[in-house]
């Protein structure tokens, strides 16, 4: 790819505005998709602390499997954006089609593993009752892997077209449906018996299936999108596109899982500390995850804008799109950290019935964990945004290695050592997370800085 700066460079303010304009609906989509799990957790938390802990445990197992497979869907975004920047619209549907192929194939391979969830939880030292409840939830939730992966692929398709509002609308409607179904299926009503844990899993399966079908129908039938023939020749293999999506997708998935699995590992460790700490850990992770959806949405915006700029050979656009996303994301991260530090008791009360003595005993742990989450919120945002910009440059393998070293060479050992070696308990696990995320942020931004210098140097030489 040769870079050129012949086109007028956009100002920094224009790049910031473009990042926010594209990023806001992408943030909304991330929040709406995560809200599906938040709804489940809040609903099941009303059944009691054991059910809340089981919901956390079951979701973490599902989330790890889902996030690795999501790499194939997320790979569509930079590949399609790059193709559109290079004025190759055919590449858009080729990468979507093969991304869906890989996602569905992966789901077929992954669901048998999730079916054995109870044995896995017991082998990891979790309490028998909580393991049984988590498995009850997971055995139905696992089938939502198919629509969840399809949603990510279609979100990437609409994002590359810079039409992310469609996915946002679908996910908001799906979230509302999930809430209604949770209330109906978990607690019963209208002639339907209470299903408890299984009801939350079924609610998510039904609501995500509706979202996936809506997005597919819109991509195929809406006049403004139909020209791209999203599902044209869907059953015809395209080996070059398949290889490209796989080549970029598996390290993206591995990068995401390296971080997700770190959080899942800390959930397992927290289960060794105690049930109250595990429940508090789940609540704090929900808030941390919700806050992270903002930089994650901006990260997707950076992927799209950097990918398009690279596709059209715009060196200045590549650099400014990446830096603008980092700046905007840092501002949002500071605001999230401020909320965690100033209103932690209020946040804990949204998840826990503080009139219940058992639930009230969990709240102090939530407050402590959120204080540490405020510290690493900024560095977690920076690593996510830098990783997104690198994906726009189709750079995925080095970020994957950085993630593995940071999270599993630093974060996981630090969490275990602080919690059990030094006896800090649950708070030590969270400080270990902070160390791993800080390492990742430093290395990811260093990698991005090096990559941004290359196209600019090439442009100057040309």
Buried (B, 14 or more C-beta within 10 A) or exposed (E): EEBEBEEEBBEEEEBBBBBBEBBBBBBBBBBBBBBBBBBBBBBBBBBBBBBBBBBBBBBBBBBBBBBBBBBBBBBBBBBBBBBBBBEEBEBBBBBBBBBBBBBBEBBEEBBEEBEEBBEBBBEBEBBEEBBBBBBBBBBBBBBBBBBBBBBBBBBBBBBBBBBBBBBBBBBBBBBBBBBEBBBBBBBBEEEEEEBBBBBBBBBBBBBBBBBBEBBBEBBBEEEEBEEBBBBEEEEEEBEEBBEBBBBBBBBBBBBBBBBBBBBBBBBBBBBBBBBBBBBBBBBBBBBBBBBBBBBBBBBBBBBBBBBBBBBBBBBBBBBBBBBBBBBBBBEBBEEBBEBBBEEBEEBBBEBBEBEEEBBBBBBBBBBBBBBBBBBBBBBBBBBBBBBBBBBBBBBBBBBBBBBBBBBBEBBBBBBBEBBBEEEBBBBBBBBBBBBBBBBBBBBBBEBBEEBBEEBBEBBEEE
